Amino acid sequence: MVSIIIPIYNAEKYLEKCLKSILNQKYKDYEVIAVNDGSIDKSYEIICDYQQENPNIFKVYTQENKGQSCARNLAMKYAKGEYVTFLDSDDYIKEDYLEVLVSAAEKNQSDMVCSGEVRIDENGKIVSKIRYKLDKKGNCTLRRLNFSGKIYKKAFLEKNNIAFAEGKVYEDNPFNMMAFALAKNLVVIDYIGYYQIVHMGSTTTKKIQTDKLPFDEIEKAVRYVKDNKSKVNDYELFEYTVFSFFTYFLFKANKQHYYFDIEGRKSDKEVVYKICDYMKMLIYNFFPDYKKNRYVKKMKGKGVSSVQKVGVFFFIKLIESNNLKKFIKVYYRY
C-alpha cells in the first residue's frame, strides 16, 4: 500500500483537481493522509466531503497553522503504507503515476524511486520540465532535491530519521540530500507524472529570509550522511549534489524567481553574504577534498545541463580562490 500525504492550507481553488487525480489512479492500493493546516477557506469542508464519500481511502487530520513540513511529519505518524509519496494540495498527478513508481520500486526492491515533473501555470501553460535522462546503464547524475515525483519506503525514512525541516523554506532539500545518498537500490526513471502548479501564492515567490532557511537541518543531513559513508553508493555524487544545490540557490533561486518577474524578490546583500559564509563553512568542514571531486573536475554527468556543470565548476573555483563574496557583490548588483 502507498500512503499519499497531502498538507492542505487555503487550497480551495486547486484541491478538487488534486483529489480527483488521486481517485483516478489505475493503482488502487493506497490511502490518503490529509492534514488541514489551519485553513480559513473552504479547504477543510472539501476534504471532509471526499472523506465522507470515500471513508476507506481518506483520513483527515487537522492542526493549527504550523506549516506544510509540520503537517507532512504529522501525517507520517499515521501512514500505514509500505511506501509514502508526497503531494501538495495545489498539484495533481497523472493516472498511471502510482502504478509506474510502485512497479519500479517493487521490481528493484528500492528504498526510493525518483521521476520528473512538469511545472505549469494556472492557465495550463508549461513553464518548465524536470526530466531525468539516463545513460545506457540506467544511471543519472542529476539530483533535484524537491519531493515531487518521488516515492519512498516508509521503513527507510524512519530508520534514518529523515523528516522535513519544520518552520523553514526549502524544507525538502535536506530531506532529499539524505534520501538520495542513503537509499538502497535507488531507481531514477525517465518518466513524468507529477504536475506542479506555480502561482503567486506559493512559498518560493516570497523574499528569502535567512532565519527561514534550513541551515541547521542541511548541516545535520550532511553530517549524518558523512557518518554513514559506508552506506552511500557514491559519496562524490552526494558531495556534487550539495555543491549543485548551493550553486543553483545562490546564482538562480535566491536572486530571482524562476517563474515570475517579481519586484523586490532579490535578497538583501547582508542576507546573501550570510549564505556565502555558511556555504564556505559547510564545504571546508565536511568536504575537505572538494577540489578532487570527479564530477566537478571533469564536468561530466548524465542529465545535468551544461549550464549547471559550468556553474558548479565556477562556484567551486570561487570558493577555492576566496572570491565568492566579491563575485556575488557584483552579480547581485544587476
Secondary structure, DSSP 4 states (H G I P E B T S, - for coil): -EEEEEEESS-TTTHHHHHHHHHT-S---EEEEEEEES--SSHHHHHHHHHHH-TTTEEEEEESS--HHHHHHHHHHH--SSEEEE--TT-EE-TTHHHHHHHHHHHHT-SEEEEEEEEE-TTS-EEEEE-----TTS-------SSTTEEEEHHHHHHTT----TT-SSTHHHHHHHHHHH-TT-EEEEEEEEEEEP-TTSGGGSPP-GGGS-HHHHHHHHHHHHHTGGG-S-HHHHHHHHHHHHHHIIIIITTS-SS---TT-SPPHHHHHHHHHHHHHHHHHH-TTGGG-HHHHHT--TT--HHHHHHHHHHHHHHHTT-HHHHHHHHTT-
